[in-house]
Amino acid sequence: MQQGSLTARRACALASLFTAQAGASVQFYIASDTQSRLYTGSLSDGVAMSVGPLGLNANTTAGMDFTPDGRLIAVDQLPFPGAIHEVGLGGGSTLLHNLFAPGVFVFEGIAFGAPGEAYLWGDVLGGNDVLLTVDLGTGLTSSQVTVDFGTGGVTNMIAGATTVRDDGMLMMIARSGELVEVDPLTGAASVIGNTAIPEWVRGASTYNGITYVLDNAGMVYEVDLYDAQTSALVQVSGYNGTVFNFAVIPAPGTGIALCGLGVLATRRRR
């Protein structure tokens, strides 16, 4: 493990000591397919309250998370292959950019690297998926790499959610539970382990060095992005329909320094 990564993890752990219990100072946002509503609540109890319409079709919204500067950004699969929107914390959304990527059928996840930079997981029919680096300001793609497991063949692994580890590696959690590490510069990928999450993964979001993952049944887990160790945290309740997408942010009034809201970068659904 790189020393910078270890130092970052220790700093995040120290910051987390100011939280009385896991999730106590973390606010979550989810989207439900019933009337495509946006909900919010605290991870201390998991109770969700509707704040308004999502402004997008939740069934085709393939990823949603907060940028390091606190903007809630979503990727929609329509129009194909997708579009980036900013979601209001009181509901509604604003189109930022329509996306285009040769060979990509639809996008399956979004995560954030350096300020103003988004990683988009692209689903390629009949081939290995790709990872795009996109400028949030312009919508232009600065790089597109093939996710390569070094096997020489197609890896049929359906992306469930993506987030960024504190060393800058893009992490994908497959619907089947595998935790995958991807170098966003080269696309080189490897399976870290299986999280053993029993339901389809619907979203992942990182705050203060802790990665929270939501499954299809509304259960939130904590997942260690270095070894795939997983523990159940809280059951989300109070929403109607099927839950889609998931993002976390410090609860209002929380006096904790951000230590990985999506990413603390040190280098640079099918």
N, C-alpha and C positions, 0 to 999 in steps of 0.2 A: 504493500500500500504506500502511496506517495505521502511524504511528510506533510505537504500542504493539505492533503485530504484529511489526514489524522488531526492536524491542528484545527481545521474547520469543524470536524465532528466534535472535538472537545469543546470548542467555543459554543457550538450549538447546544451541547449537553449542559454546559454551565448556565446558559440563558434559560434553558428549560427548568432549572431549579426554582425559578421565580413563579412557576405555574403550580398551583396547589395540587392539582391532579391532572392526569392525562386528559386533554381536550377541554379543560375547564375554562380556558381563555381563548378558545378557538370557535369561530363562527363558521358555519357551513352554508353553502348554497347548492340546491339540487333543482332539477327540472323533472316534471312529471308529464306523461303522455296524455293524461286526462285534461283536455282543454289547453295543453301545453303551458302549464303554469310554472312560475318560478317560486321556490320556497326557500326560507332561511330558518336557521335555528342554531342552538349551541350544542357542541359535542359533549357537554357535561350531562345532558339528558336526552339528546337526540330528537326532541320535539320540534317538528317543522311547522312553520306558519306561512301561508300564502302571502306573497307580496305583490303579485300582479302577473299579467301574461308575460311569457318568455319573449314573445315577439318573433319566435321561430317555431318550426315544427319540431317538437322534442324528439320525435321518432327518427328524424334525419340529422339531428344535432349530434355530431360524432365526438365531440370533445369540448370541454369548457374548463378554464382555470384562470387564476389571477396572475397578472404580470408582476414583476418585481416592484413596480410602482403602483400597484393596487387597482389596475383596470381589469374588469371581468371580460374575457375574450372567449368567443366560441367559434368553432368551425362547423359549418353546415354542409351537408353533402349535396345540397341543391343550390343553384343549378350545378349539374355535374361538371367537373369532379368535386367542386365545393366552393365555399365562400367564407371569408372571415368577417365576423360581426363583433361589435362591442355591446355587451348586455348591461342595461341599467340596473343598479341595485334595487330599484323600486319596480323593476319590470320594463319590458320593451327592449328593442335592440336597434342598432344602427349598422347598416352595411358599411364595411370598410373597404373590402376588396373582393372581387371575383378572382378565383384562382385558375391557373392553367398549368398543367404539367404533362408532357408527352408520356403516354403509356399508363397514366394513373386513371383507374376507374373511379374510385372515390377516396376521400380522405377518412382516416379512422381515428385520429387523435391529434392533440396539440399540446405542446409544452413550450417553456420559455427558457432561452439561454441568456446571452448578454442583453442589457437593456435595449428594447426595440427589436429584438430578434425572436422569431418563433420557429420551432421545429414542428413539421407536419408529417405524420405517418401516412404514406400513400399506398393504397391497395392496388396491386398490379395483377390483372387476371392472367393466370397461366405462368406467372413468373414470380421471382422474389420481390417482396415489397421494397419501397424506397423511402428515404428520409430526405425531406427538403428543408433547407434553411431559408426563411422568408423574412424580408424587412417589413415590419408592421406599419411603417410609415408610408411605404410606396407599394407594397404588395409584390415586389419583385423578388424572384428567387436568386439567391447568391450561390447556392450549391444544391446539387441533387445527387445522392449516393445510393447505391443498391445495398440493401441489408444483406450481408454476406456471412453465413455461418461457416464458411470454409469447407462445405461438404460437396460442392460442385453440383448440387441439385437444388430443386425448388423446396423451400421450407414452408410447409403448409401450417402456419400458425396464425390464428386470427387475433388481431390486436384488440384488447379490451380497453386499455388506458395507457397513457404515457405521462412521465414526469421526468425531472432532471435531478441527478444525484449531485452531491456537493462537490464532486470532483469534475463536474461538467459532462459526465457521461449521460446519454439519453437512456432512460429505463422504460421498457415496455412490459406491461403485465398482460399476458394473453388471456382470452376468455377461459381457456382451460387451466389457468393458474400459474403457468411458467413465468418466471421473472427473467427478462432478457436484457443484457447490457449491450448497448450499441455505441460505437464511436461515431459521433456526428460528423467528423471530418473525413472518415474513410468508409463508414458503413460496416466495419468489422464487428461481428456480433457473437455472443456466446450466452448460453443459458446458465444462470447463476444457481437456480434451483426451482422448486415448485412451492408456491405459497400455500397450497392445499386449501385455498378458498373454495368452498363447495359450489357456489353459484357463479354465473357469468359476472365478470368484472365490468362495472359501468363507469368508473372514474377513479382517478388518483390525483392527489394534491399534497404538496409538501409545505410545512411551516415549522420554523424553529428546529430544523433538522429531523423532524418526524414526518413520515409519509403515511397519509391516511388513504385507505382504499375502500370504495363503496361497491357492494355487489348487488345483483339483481333483486335480492330479497330485502334490500335496505339496511343491511348490516355493514357497519364501519369497522375496519381492521387497521391496526398499525403494522406496517411491513418494514423490515430492515432491508434496505436496498443493497447491502453488501453480502447477505447470506440467505435472504428470503424467509428469515424467521418471522412468523406472523402470529398476532394475538388479536382476538375479538375485543372491540372497545365498547360500542354502543349500537343499539338498534334504533334506526331512524323511524319515526312514526308521525302521523298527522297529515300525510299527503294522500292523494287519491291516485289510483292507477298504478302504472309501472314507472319506477324511478329511472331517469336517464341523467347522466352527467353529474359532476360533483366537483366542488371547489371549496377551499378553506381560506380564511383570512383572520387576522387578530380580531377578537371581539371588541366592540366599541369601548373605549376607555382603557384598553389593555396597555400597560406601560412596559411592554417587552420589546426590545430591539429585534427587528427582523433578522433572522438567521437562516434564511432559506425559504422564502415565499416563492415556491416554484423552483428556485435555483440560487445557489451561491457559487457562481462559475469561477473556476480558477484557470481555465484554458478556453482560451478564447472563450372497422367492424365488418365483416364480409358477408 
